[in-house]
Amino acid sequence: MALIVQKFGGSSVKDRNRIFNVARIVANTHKAGNDVVVVVSAQGDTTDDLIAKAAEITHNPSAREMDMLLAAGEEISIALLAMALNELGCHATSLTGWQAGFRTDRAYTKARITRMETERISSELERNRVVVVAGFQGLNKLDDITTLGRGGSDTSAVAIAAALHADRCQIYTDVEGVYTADPRKVRNTRKLEEITFDEMLELASLGAQVLNNRSVELAKKYNVELEVLSSLNPVPGTVVKEVTKDMEGMLIKGVAKDTDVAVITILNVPDEPGTSFKIFGLLAQKNINVDIILQSTGRDGKKDISFTCAEGEAETAMRVLKESGKFKDATCDETCAKVSIVGAGMQSHSGVASKMFEALSNNNINIRMISTSEIKISCIIARDDADKAVSAIHDMLFD
């Protein structure tokens, strides 16, 4: 007997037919002799609909009340799925995030898990029940409901798998695995049989929407092997693990884009020690995540510093900088996107960057910023060129 954690996204439970489809997958897994914990997201566009309802009331809702509101979406899903499982003769119990033992810090809307208290889940499993858990949510020290941020249900599933030492953690989506690019937008994509945690983490962080990046971080930390599968088509998916065989010998595992990008440039910054610390220390105090940083060569005692952040955090970043009184000469460009290639093979093969830049050049796409690591190259370009850039790069590298 194995312990299997299965996670289903919002599109997989968006209506009655999809819910019963998921229930049959879960029931079959349980009937095969496995203990099963299921983590589900809110149905379809429920989260967006709840956000819209909040906007009807106020343009500036408190983060605490938004967590209270958004947690309702997953609670609907778990109750309906548990009903469907019971209807199929598979005994199931639904648990909210806090009933399942998720304890978090106090960062409303983007909380992090501090510990897991799995006694209730274990108790239900001992009674031979399928446990259906609401993803995305937990409880902080004040007994306030918190949410883990968009895509947090993936993180919930991996956290349960790690805490219970599950034999397998399956992430069911509306695609059949991890592809070299979004198969719905790019032609001739390839499905990967397996990919390393590091490569998947880069792809997830750079805009690939198959897995949440925090879930991959957690899976790598606790060595939880993941399997990405389709809830609609029962075919082998993609395994995400520490070490892969890489029988295909692929240098690049994927091309990703991220349009949630803003570029902030601070002009005429004093060219002296401690300046960068002052800038990014201010941003860190507001929990603003900074990605690419570019600093110009100093001249006349001054320099320019550019950096990227999420578009939704750009307004706060600009306000913090200008209110400091030291960095008022700042501009924000919200017309950007980031395109990236990822692959461990880049460490030992030259010419990959050249091909990426050639693809962009051939399509008259200007590069504004470049960032590299051992296994990825990212370019900031105009947002209107993002789709064209991904297709061009993919064609250059994979055709």
C-alpha positions as CSV (number, residue, x, y, z in Angstrom):
1,M,0.0,0.0,0.0
2,A,1.3,3.4,-0.9
3,L,0.4,6.9,0.3
4,I,-0.4,9.1,-2.6
5,V,-1.1,12.9,-2.6
6,Q,-3.0,14.1,-5.6
7,K,-3.6,17.8,-6.4
8,F,-6.3,19.1,-8.9
9,G,-6.4,22.6,-10.2
10,G,-9.4,24.8,-10.7
11,S,-10.0,23.8,-14.3
12,S,-10.2,20.2,-13.2
13,V,-13.1,20.8,-10.9
14,K,-14.8,23.7,-12.6
15,D,-18.2,22.0,-13.0
16,R,-20.2,18.9,-12.2
17,N,-18.7,16.7,-15.0
18,R,-15.2,17.7,-14.1
19,I,-15.8,17.0,-10.4
20,F,-17.0,13.5,-11.1
21,N,-14.1,13.0,-13.5
22,V,-11.7,13.8,-10.6
23,A,-13.7,11.7,-8.2
24,R,-13.3,8.7,-10.5
25,I,-9.5,9.2,-10.7
26,V,-9.3,9.5,-6.9
27,A,-11.6,6.5,-6.3
28,N,-9.7,4.3,-8.7
29,T,-6.5,5.2,-6.9
30,H,-8.0,4.4,-3.5
31,K,-9.6,1.1,-4.7
32,A,-6.1,0.0,-5.9
33,G,-5.2,-0.2,-2.3
34,N,-3.6,3.2,-1.7
35,D,-4.1,5.8,1.0
36,V,-5.1,9.0,-0.8
37,V,-5.0,12.7,0.2
38,V,-6.5,15.1,-2.4
39,V,-5.7,18.8,-2.5
40,V,-8.0,21.0,-4.6
41,S,-8.1,24.6,-5.8
42,A,-11.2,26.8,-6.2
43,Q,-13.4,26.0,-9.1
44,G,-12.6,27.6,-12.5
45,D,-12.6,31.4,-12.2
46,T,-14.0,31.5,-8.6
47,T,-11.0,33.3,-7.2
48,D,-11.2,36.0,-9.8
49,D,-14.9,36.3,-9.2
50,L,-14.4,36.8,-5.5
51,I,-11.7,39.4,-6.2
52,A,-14.2,41.2,-8.4
53,K,-16.8,41.1,-5.7
54,A,-14.4,42.7,-3.3
55,A,-13.7,45.4,-5.8
56,E,-17.4,46.2,-5.9
57,I,-17.2,47.1,-2.2
58,T,-13.8,48.8,-2.0
59,H,-10.8,49.6,-4.0
60,N,-8.5,49.1,-1.0
61,P,-9.6,46.0,0.9
62,S,-7.5,44.8,3.8
63,A,-5.3,41.9,3.2
64,R,-6.8,40.1,6.2
65,E,-10.3,40.3,4.8
66,M,-9.2,39.3,1.3
67,D,-7.8,36.1,2.8
68,M,-11.1,35.5,4.6
69,L,-13.0,35.9,1.4
70,L,-10.7,34.0,-1.0
71,A,-10.5,31.0,1.3
72,A,-14.2,30.3,0.6
73,G,-13.4,29.2,-3.0
74,E,-11.4,26.1,-1.9
75,E,-14.0,25.3,0.7
76,I,-16.7,25.0,-2.0
77,S,-14.5,22.7,-4.0
78,I,-13.6,20.3,-1.2
79,A,-17.2,19.9,-0.1
80,L,-18.4,19.1,-3.6
81,L,-15.6,16.7,-4.3
82,A,-16.2,14.8,-1.1
83,M,-19.9,14.6,-1.9
84,A,-19.0,13.2,-5.4
85,L,-16.6,10.6,-3.9
86,N,-19.2,9.5,-1.4
87,E,-21.7,9.3,-4.2
88,L,-19.4,6.8,-5.9
89,G,-19.1,4.7,-2.8
90,C,-15.7,6.0,-1.8
91,H,-15.8,7.3,1.7
92,A,-14.3,10.8,1.9
93,T,-13.9,13.6,4.4
94,S,-13.2,17.2,3.5
95,L,-10.9,19.4,5.6
96,T,-10.1,23.1,5.4
97,G,-6.5,24.1,5.4
98,W,-6.5,24.8,9.2
99,Q,-8.3,21.5,9.9
100,A,-5.6,19.7,7.9
101,G,-2.9,21.4,10.1
102,F,-1.5,24.2,8.0
103,R,0.1,26.8,10.3
104,T,1.5,29.9,8.7
105,D,3.2,33.2,9.4
106,R,1.2,36.4,9.4
107,A,1.9,37.6,5.9
108,Y,-1.7,37.9,4.6
109,T,-2.3,37.0,0.9
110,K,1.2,35.5,0.6
111,A,1.7,33.5,3.8
112,R,4.4,30.9,4.2
113,I,3.9,27.6,6.0
114,T,5.7,27.4,9.4
115,R,4.7,23.9,10.4
116,M,2.3,21.1,9.7
117,E,0.1,19.4,12.3
118,T,-1.0,16.2,10.5
119,E,-2.8,14.3,13.2
120,R,-6.3,14.9,11.8
121,I,-5.2,13.8,8.3
122,S,-3.6,10.6,9.7
123,S,-6.6,9.9,11.8
124,E,-8.9,10.0,8.7
125,L,-6.5,7.9,6.7
126,E,-6.5,5.2,9.5
127,R,-10.3,5.1,9.0
128,N,-9.7,4.2,5.4
129,R,-11.1,7.5,4.2
130,V,-10.0,9.7,1.3
131,V,-9.0,13.0,2.8
132,V,-9.9,16.1,0.6
133,V,-8.0,19.1,1.7
134,A,-8.5,22.8,0.7
135,G,-5.3,24.0,-0.9
136,F,-4.0,27.6,-0.7
137,Q,-4.9,28.3,2.9
138,G,-3.8,28.0,6.5
139,L,-4.1,29.6,10.0
140,N,-1.7,32.0,11.7
141,K,-0.8,32.5,15.4
142,L,-3.8,34.9,15.7
143,D,-6.1,32.1,14.4
144,D,-6.7,34.2,11.4
145,I,-7.2,32.6,8.0
146,T,-4.3,33.1,5.6
147,T,-3.7,32.3,2.0
148,L,-0.4,31.2,0.4
149,G,-0.7,33.3,-2.8
150,R,-1.6,32.4,-6.3
151,G,-0.8,28.8,-7.1
152,G,-0.6,28.0,-3.4
153,S,-2.5,24.7,-3.8
154,D,0.6,23.2,-5.4
155,T,2.5,24.2,-2.3
156,S,-0.2,22.8,0.0
157,A,0.0,19.4,-1.8
158,V,3.8,19.2,-1.6
159,A,3.8,20.2,2.1
160,I,1.4,17.4,2.9
161,A,3.5,14.9,0.9
162,A,6.6,16.0,2.7
163,A,5.0,15.9,6.2
164,L,3.4,12.5,5.6
165,H,6.4,11.1,3.7
166,A,4.1,10.2,0.8
167,D,5.3,7.7,-1.8
168,R,4.1,10.0,-4.6
169,C,2.8,13.5,-5.2
170,Q,0.8,13.9,-8.4
171,I,-0.1,17.3,-9.7
172,Y,-3.0,17.1,-12.2
173,T,-3.5,20.0,-14.6
174,D,-5.2,20.6,-18.0
175,V,-2.0,19.8,-19.9
176,E,-0.3,16.4,-20.1
177,G,2.9,17.3,-18.5
178,V,5.8,19.8,-18.7
179,Y,6.5,21.0,-22.3
180,T,9.4,22.9,-23.9
181,A,6.9,25.8,-24.2
182,D,3.2,26.4,-23.8
183,P,1.7,23.9,-26.2
184,R,-1.4,26.0,-26.5
185,K,0.6,28.9,-28.0
186,V,3.7,27.5,-29.6
187,R,3.9,24.9,-32.3
188,N,6.0,21.7,-32.3
189,T,6.5,21.7,-28.5
190,R,7.9,18.5,-26.9
191,K,6.6,16.9,-23.7
192,L,9.5,16.1,-21.3
193,E,9.6,12.7,-19.6
194,E,11.5,14.1,-16.7
195,I,13.1,17.3,-15.5
196,T,15.3,18.3,-12.5
197,F,14.0,20.3,-9.6
198,D,16.5,23.1,-10.5
199,E,15.3,23.3,-14.1
200,M,11.6,23.2,-13.1
201,L,12.2,25.8,-10.4
202,E,13.7,28.2,-12.9
203,L,10.9,27.6,-15.4
204,A,8.3,28.1,-12.8
205,S,9.9,31.3,-11.5
206,L,10.3,32.6,-15.0
207,G,6.6,32.4,-16.0
208,A,5.9,28.7,-16.9
209,Q,2.5,28.2,-15.3
210,V,2.5,24.4,-14.9
211,L,3.8,24.4,-11.3
212,N,4.0,27.1,-8.6
213,N,7.7,27.9,-7.9
214,R,7.3,27.7,-4.1
215,S,6.0,24.2,-4.5
216,V,9.1,23.2,-6.4
217,E,11.3,24.8,-3.8
218,L,9.6,22.7,-1.1
219,A,9.8,19.5,-3.2
220,K,13.5,20.0,-3.7
221,K,14.1,20.8,0.0
222,Y,12.3,17.6,1.1
223,N,13.1,15.5,-2.0
224,V,9.4,15.0,-2.9
225,E,9.3,13.5,-6.3
226,L,6.5,15.2,-8.4
227,E,4.5,13.9,-11.3
228,V,2.7,16.4,-13.6
229,L,-0.3,14.7,-15.3
230,S,-3.5,15.6,-17.2
231,S,-6.8,15.2,-15.4
232,L,-8.5,14.8,-18.8
233,N,-6.3,12.4,-20.7
234,P,-4.8,9.4,-18.9
235,V,-1.3,9.3,-20.4
236,P,2.1,9.4,-18.7
237,G,3.1,12.8,-17.6
238,T,6.4,14.5,-16.6
239,V,8.4,13.5,-13.5
240,V,10.2,16.2,-11.6
241,K,13.1,15.0,-9.4
242,E,16.6,15.7,-8.2
243,V,18.6,13.8,-10.9
244,T,17.3,12.8,-14.3
245,K,18.7,10.3,-16.9
246,D,18.4,12.9,-19.6
247,M,18.5,10.2,-22.3
248,E,17.4,12.8,-24.9
249,G,20.5,14.8,-24.3
250,M,18.5,18.1,-24.5
251,L,20.6,21.2,-23.8
252,I,17.5,23.3,-23.2
253,K,14.4,22.1,-21.4
254,G,12.1,25.0,-22.0
255,V,11.3,28.5,-23.1
256,A,9.1,30.6,-20.8
257,K,7.7,34.1,-20.7
258,D,6.5,36.4,-17.9
259,T,4.5,39.4,-18.6
260,D,4.0,40.4,-14.9
261,V,7.2,42.5,-15.1
262,A,8.0,46.2,-14.5
263,V,11.3,47.9,-14.9
264,I,12.2,50.6,-12.4
265,T,15.2,52.9,-13.2
266,I,16.7,55.2,-10.7
267,L,18.8,58.0,-12.3
268,N,21.8,59.9,-10.9
269,V,22.4,57.7,-7.9
270,P,25.5,58.6,-5.8
271,D,28.4,56.3,-6.9
272,E,29.5,55.4,-3.4
273,P,29.5,52.4,-1.1
274,G,26.2,51.5,0.6
275,T,24.0,53.0,-2.0
276,S,22.6,49.7,-3.4
277,F,22.0,48.5,0.2
278,K,20.0,51.6,0.9
279,I,17.8,51.1,-2.2
280,F,17.2,47.4,-1.9
281,G,16.9,47.6,1.9
282,L,13.9,49.9,1.5
283,L,12.3,47.5,-0.9
284,A,13.0,44.5,1.3
285,Q,11.2,46.2,4.2
286,K,8.0,46.1,2.0
287,N,8.6,42.5,1.0
288,I,9.1,43.5,-2.6
289,N,11.0,40.8,-4.6
290,V,13.5,42.1,-7.0
291,D,14.8,40.1,-10.0
292,I,17.2,41.4,-12.6
293,I,19.5,44.3,-11.4
294,L,21.5,46.4,-13.9
295,Q,24.0,49.1,-12.7
296,S,25.6,51.5,-15.1
297,T,29.3,52.5,-15.0
298,G,29.8,55.5,-12.7
299,R,30.4,58.9,-14.2
300,D,30.8,62.3,-12.5
301,G,30.1,60.6,-9.2
302,K,26.7,59.3,-10.3
303,K,25.3,56.1,-11.7
304,D,22.0,54.6,-12.8
305,I,20.4,51.5,-11.4
306,S,17.6,49.5,-13.0
307,F,15.8,46.5,-11.6
308,T,12.7,44.4,-12.3
309,C,9.9,43.5,-10.0
310,A,6.3,42.2,-10.3
311,E,4.1,44.7,-12.0
312,G,1.7,44.6,-9.0
313,E,4.5,45.7,-6.7
314,A,5.8,48.5,-8.9
315,E,3.5,51.2,-7.5
316,T,4.6,50.4,-3.9
317,A,8.2,50.3,-5.0
318,M,8.0,53.7,-6.6
319,R,6.3,55.2,-3.6
320,V,8.8,53.8,-1.2
321,L,11.7,55.2,-3.2
322,K,10.3,58.6,-3.6
323,E,9.2,58.9,0.0
324,S,12.7,58.2,1.1
325,G,13.7,61.6,-0.3
326,K,17.0,60.2,-1.7
327,F,15.8,58.4,-4.8
328,K,13.2,60.7,-6.3
329,D,14.6,60.6,-9.8
330,A,12.9,57.2,-10.6
331,T,10.9,56.0,-13.6
332,C,8.7,52.9,-14.1
333,D,8.2,51.0,-17.3
334,E,5.2,48.6,-17.3
335,T,5.4,47.7,-20.9
336,C,7.9,44.9,-20.5
337,A,8.1,41.2,-20.5
338,K,10.7,38.6,-19.6
339,V,11.6,35.7,-22.0
340,S,13.9,33.0,-20.8
341,I,15.5,29.7,-21.7
342,V,16.3,27.0,-19.1
343,G,18.5,24.0,-19.3
344,A,21.3,22.3,-17.3
345,G,23.0,21.5,-20.6
346,M,24.0,25.2,-20.9
347,Q,26.7,24.7,-18.3
348,S,28.8,22.5,-20.6
349,H,27.8,23.8,-24.1
350,S,28.6,27.1,-25.7
351,G,26.6,28.9,-28.3
352,V,23.2,28.7,-26.7
353,A,23.0,32.4,-25.8
354,S,24.1,33.3,-29.4
355,K,21.1,31.3,-30.8
356,M,18.7,33.0,-28.4
357,F,20.0,36.4,-29.4
358,E,20.0,35.5,-33.1
359,A,16.3,34.5,-32.9
360,L,15.4,37.8,-31.3
361,S,17.5,39.7,-33.8
362,N,15.9,38.0,-36.8
363,N,12.5,39.1,-35.6
364,N,13.6,42.7,-34.9
365,I,13.1,42.4,-31.1
366,N,15.2,44.7,-29.0
367,I,16.8,43.4,-25.8
368,R,16.6,45.9,-22.9
369,M,18.2,43.8,-20.1
370,I,19.9,40.5,-19.8
371,S,20.4,38.1,-16.9
372,T,22.2,34.8,-16.8
373,S,22.9,31.9,-14.4
374,E,24.4,28.5,-14.9
375,I,21.1,27.1,-16.2
376,K,19.1,30.0,-17.6
377,I,19.3,33.2,-19.7
378,S,16.6,35.8,-19.4
379,C,16.0,38.9,-21.6
380,I,13.7,41.9,-20.9
381,I,11.9,42.9,-24.1
382,A,8.8,44.8,-25.1
383,R,5.7,43.1,-23.8
384,D,4.0,43.2,-27.3
385,D,6.9,41.1,-28.6
386,A,6.7,38.4,-25.9
387,D,4.6,35.7,-27.8
388,K,6.6,36.3,-31.0
389,A,9.9,36.0,-29.1
390,V,8.9,32.7,-27.4
391,S,8.0,31.1,-30.7
392,A,11.1,32.4,-32.5
393,I,13.4,31.2,-29.7
394,H,11.7,27.8,-29.5
395,D,11.9,27.4,-33.3
396,M,15.6,28.3,-33.2
397,L,16.5,25.9,-30.4
398,F,14.2,22.9,-31.1
399,D,13.5,22.7,-34.8
